[in-house]
Every structure is written in structure tokens, then in C-alpha cells.
Amino acid sequence: MTHTTPDHPTRKAGGAVVPVLAFAGIVVAVMQTLLVPVIKDLPQLLGTEPSNATWVLTSTLLSGAVATPIMGRLGDLYGKRRMLILSLSVMVAGALVSAVTSQLLLMIVGRTLQGFAMGAIPLGIGLMRDMLPRERLASAMALMSSSIGVGGGLALPAAALVAQHTDWHALFYGAAGLGVLAIGLTLLVVPESPARAKGSFDYPGAAGLSAGLVLLLLPITKGSDWGWASGTTLGLFGGALAVLLLWGAFELRTPAPLVDLRTTARREVLLTNLASIMVGVSFYVVSLVLPQLLQLPAATGYGLGQSMVVAGLCVAPLGLTMMFTAPVYARLSARYGPRTTLIIGMLVIAIGYAGGLGLMDAAWQTIITSVVLGAGIGLAYSSLPALIVGAVPASETGAANGLNTLMRSIGTSVSSAVIGMVLANTAQDMGGVAVPTMHGFRVSFLIATAAVLAGLALAVFLPRTPRPAQHTQLRASSEEDAALERAQEVLGGFRGRVLDASGAPVARAKVTLIDRRGRQAGTTLSAPDGSYALAVPTEGPYVLAARAAGHGPLASSATHTGDERPVELDLPLPGETVTA
């Protein structure tokens, strides 16, 4: 079994790994908005009632929510690259099923399989952590995390163009082709990570979480149709609460749980996940409001009368800006840390929505709103995986990021339900057709502003992390030499010297950090003067184990209080000589 630490990639990655993984993330995200241009026509296209047609979208959402944490855990256990390819393969199969049918049931089956691929996002982030050196990791994870929005934003104009000029089934053939391309590139370019987590797969935990999520998300997405006070809606919410509570109790007693709830309950992980829900809410509002505003006829007095394609092009800068903020995030995070970058991103989102209240009178104004919101959402999304990665052991990266991606999905689900209800309740009748009003659009923007301000309040209470060292130059030719240089950059955690019995420094002694659960939380080599430095993922008790050729091993207990000052701890190795 191999454990990976944040500072030590287990395998060197080529320069094409990051764009290939990001491309896979974008392909997966395309599934979420693929049918947005034809939503209003789905009942006619499938020969069914509008309430039944919505299952084509709901099924993708539900399967994505269920698959994300499960695939993350499977990746930790059996290989992230292997599970990434499996996710993409299932997506391709689902796209082909949808491409050859106009039957509602088969379409729902195909869309369910397509949603299964959402687990590719946390798997890609986990692969990056395992393979990339630290100086490349921040911008790479930022790009991968933002791929959710990038794919969704870029899919709108492309899907609109296809739907407007060809048969709508071509959308699925195109998605299948992109999925095949992503699989081929992954096989050619991305190596498997040798990092593995302990234990076996938690099948009861997976079943319990899946049941709880379905019971929770079904009433959220269908509550407007069923009635929020109906017995079905309230019964499903009650069932979700009961199932998730029982699931949580079971997970706490399982040696190798699907989701480590103790880790999830840490302040930095819990607040990051709650903030992720709010970012998800704010992201989806603009995707729901602006396309409708742009396509409403000018005869309404406020609609902008644009075609489906033009509406998609006006919203596309949302995704493009998110993609281009990845290098900006890397610079800001390197200087101020991901917590501060998350706060900045949320402030920009709030400014975008507040300013957008007065920028609804022309198509060019919606482009400005899209650009500002794209910058803010890109910074916020980019910060989330860095905060998670810095707070959990490397062997749990996939599962932890899967849960974080799930939180964002829950946010978009809540956003879809709430904004759909607002627009329906504020609609006006025009020729027998319910048309959204400007009042409804502005109320939606206010809801998004309130959500992001709530997320901002959560982000403020995140613990401060040590500021990363700047202008790092890693010139070492081997991983061990790089570890020596990186050890000098750590500001928090534990720091000291490895000494022999006479008090002389011991160079290249291996120092391992072990957390309270007996797992490796970090490792480094002592410098020529015997000095070492190790960052800690969170406060609490640790054991530092030191070993060097010609000396006996040493284990020393210490506690870190969580502040930025390092705990000074020298490690005197026993004097007796041992065989190396």
C-alpha cells in the first residue's frame, strides 16, 4: 500500500497531463447543459407531458450526485485513472443510447448513464495531486475544478448551434465522440497513480448514501411540480433525513468508510463544503436567467429578442472567463492562500450579481455580467479543491473531492428548484403562455447575491493557513533533493533537527509524520545540517518517526495547536548502530 503526501508526487507527469485531464472534466460537464437549448421542446420531441420530460434532466443530476463520492472512493482504493476511464466509458454508452431513441424511458436511461461521469472531476483532481510537483499543482487543480463551469458555459452556444440547424440527436453523437476522444487521450498521456487507500469498498455505505441522496434531491428538483407542502415532497424529505442519519451512524462505526465523517467534520473541511453549496447556488442562477432573458421576444417590453445561438454566445464568456482565471488563481493563492482567494472570488460574484440587476437592458450588458461572474466563480471554484487537499490525507483525496463536488451539485439542484419556483410564481400570462417577468429575474439575482454572501460569511471563518513561500525554485534533479529544498519553505507544522547521540546533525534522515489514526500525513528528509520541516493537515496529536542509516529508529509524540507558528522539536536518534 502506498500513501502520497501533498509535497511529493508519486510519479512524474508529462506536460500534457493537465490539459488532458481538464479536457475530460470539460467533456463531463457538457452533459449538464447539453439539453438546455431544447428544454422547452422536450415534451414535443419525446411525445410526453412536460412533467415527465423533466426527468430527462433530473435523472442526470441524480446519477451524478450518487456517482461522484462513490467513484472518488473507488479511485482511492483501486486507481484513479482506471475509474476515470470507467466513468467516461459509461458516459459514452449513455450518450449513444440517447442518440438512437426518442422514447422517454430509454432517454432517461441514457441520461442517467451520462450523469455517472461526474465522478471524473474529483478523480482528475486526485491524479493531479498524486503526480504534479507543488509549483504546478495550484493552477492545475484550479483548471480542473473550473472545468465544471467551463464545460457548461461553452456547451450552451455549441449545443444551440447544433440544435438549431440539425436533428437534436446529433447533440448526443457529438458528446459520445468527445467522450471517446477523452478516453483515448487519457490512455495515451495520463499514467496511473500508485497511491492507494486502506481497506475495502464500503458497499452498505454506498447504498445508504445513494438512497439518502435520491430521497433528498428528488423533492428538491420536483417539489415545484408536486407541491412543496404535498405528502410526497414532505415524506421524501423525512425519509432522506432518517436514511442519512442512519447512514452517518453506520459510517462512524465502519473501519474503512465510504466517507470519513470525522475528517469531514473538521472545521476547514466542513466550512469549505458548506461554502461550496453556496457557490453552486450562485453559479446556476446565471445559467437559468440570462438565456431566458436573451431569448424572450422584445414585445414583452424587457425581452432582448435574440436567437438561441446568440443567447448561447452571450453566456459563453462565463465559461471562458472561468478557464482563464486558473493562472490568476495560482498567483493569488501562492501569495495569499486559497482561503483568501475564495473570499475574493465570492466578493466578485456578489458584485457581479448586484451590478447585473441594472444590466438587463441589452445583449452587450449580459456579456459584462457573464464576464464578471465567470471571474468570481472561477476563483471560488479553483479555491475549493486546494482547501480540501490541504485538509485531508493524500489517500482520501478522491473521496474528499468527490464529496466536495457533490456539495456543489446539491447547490445547483437547490438553485434550480428555488429559481424555477420564483420564475413560475412571478410569471405573467401572454396569449395563454406563462412568461417569466423582469421582476422574477431580479429576484433570482437577489437570491444569488444572498447565497454568495452566506458563503462569504462561511469562508471568513475558515482557519488561516500558512502563506506559501514565494518565488520557489526547485532545481533538484531528484525527488529527495527536492524534498530537502521544500523542507526549508514550511512555515507551520513541526520543525527541528535530527541529531545523533553526541548532538551532531544527521543528514538525510527520513522523518515521517503519523496522525492520530495511524496514517502517514507527511514525510521528508533532513537537510545537511540535520534540519527538517513538516506541514500538518490539521491541528491535533501526531507522532514523528525518524530513521537514518547507522542509527536506531525514534518515535516522538507531539501536538500541534493549529496556529501558523511551527512546533520546535529536535529528534535525537539512539546511539546504537543498526544495520541499514
Phi, psi and omega in degrees: 000138182241140174243143179251140176256159183301330187267353187234100175296138183282344183203138181287139182248143177287169183293341182273353184297314184297308179298327179292314178295320178296321177298319177299319178296320179294318179300316179296317182294333178303328182300332185288329184243010185303322185260004181304317181296339183245018183304312185293340181263355185302317179303318179290318182295328183258359179062047183215179179282153179304322181294328177283324182296332181295341178294339177296327177272318183297322182298321178295318179298314183295314181294324177296318180296319181290317186289329189301304179290328181293314180293327176299316179292318178299323177296319177298324185277317193239000178122119184290320179296319180300315181288329176298314179296320177298316179300313180295324180294317178297321178298316179299316178300317179295321179296321180291323176299314180292331184290337187252013183222154169235015177273134185302312185297313179294324178297319179295320177300313179298318180291327176297316178296324179295320179295336180304334185285353181300339177294349181294332182295303179295329177296319178296320178297318178296319177298319179297317180297322183287334190248332190268145171292159188300326183290343178256347191290319186300308182292327180293313178295325178299315180295318181295317180295320181286347183300336177300312179284324181298311180298317179296319181290317182287334181291331185300304181292324180294315179295323179297318180297315180296312183295329183282333188242350179224179175295140187295340177295340178299335177302318183284323176298320177296319179296319178297319178298318177296321179295318177297319178297317180296321178296314180299316180294321179296317179297324184279326194249323191267119176280158176283144175275134177280354182294133180223147175270165178284164167083192180241173182286137183271086182295314176300321178296320178296318179295318180295315179295319180299314179297316180297319180293318179297315179296330179280314187281333178302307179293332177296315184277334184250003183301324180296325179283319184276337187098127186291338179257009182288159179298324180296312182296311182293323179296320179292320177298317178296319177297320179298316180299314181295314183295317183291326176293316177296320178299317179297318178296321179293317182297324181293338181258359183268130181299323180233077187286158174299316177234122179282097185293334177293319176293319181297331182280351176301145186304314184294325179284314182299311181293324177297317180293321177294320177295327179297323177301317181292323176294320177298319176301311184292326181295318188283338182299313182295327179291333179273324189275306189298317178301322179292317179300318182292326185268347178297140181296149180296339180298341178290340182098346179221340177297151185261357170061035181263157177287170179300318182291315180297320178299317178297321180292326179291330181270341183304325178303340176302309180289320180297317180294322177300320180293319184280351177278349182304310178293329176295317178301316183302319179293314181295318182293322179297329183272319189242345181096156184293331178299311180295322180295322176298317179298316179299315180301317181292325175297319179295320177299314180300318178297319181298316180288319179297316177292328181295339177301330180255009182239059181233019186258351181206156182299321182295332178291325178293331177295318178299315179300317180298319181295313182296314180294322178299320179296315181292315180293323178298316178295318181293312180298322181293330183284331189298310181295328178295320178294319179292312182300323180285352186246354182233157175297153183299329181289352180245014184301312184298311181295318182294317177289331174297318178295321179295319176297323176299319179299321177295321178296321176297321177299315179293326178295314177299318179299314181300316182292313184292313182292323175300319179293317180298312182294325179290319183285340179256005182290156176242153181273125177229104180064034179084004180244132177283120184243129177302148182253163176298324177300317179297320178297317182289323175298321178298317178296324178293322177297317178298320179297316179296320180296316183289329176292325174296318176297323178297318178298321177295318182295327180298329182271001174296142179295143177289142178251154178302138180293129180297148175295148183254155176058043181291132176240108179260094184261357184294146182269348180231162181296325180294317178295321177297323179297322178297318180291318181294330181299332181283348186267347186288129181262325180252192178085221180245145182211147178171206181227147172264124187235156174267187185296334181270358181090005178279148181293147177246116181274151175056031170282139179274123180246124183243134178261126183239130183275184187293341180263009178081015181260149178290124180251356179170160177206153179202175175243142179289149180283173179305331178271010178087355184285149176219163176206134180224129174281155178246141179289332180198166179289160178136184181280145178220164170240130175254117180254128181238143179209142178211153179300133178086004182224155174283160180285159180223139173233127183230131180271144178202159180237136176252132185273353176098358179275179186280345181281133180288150174274122181278124183210109174279148183240094179279116180283147179301150186285335186293146180274137177235161178284127183288000000 
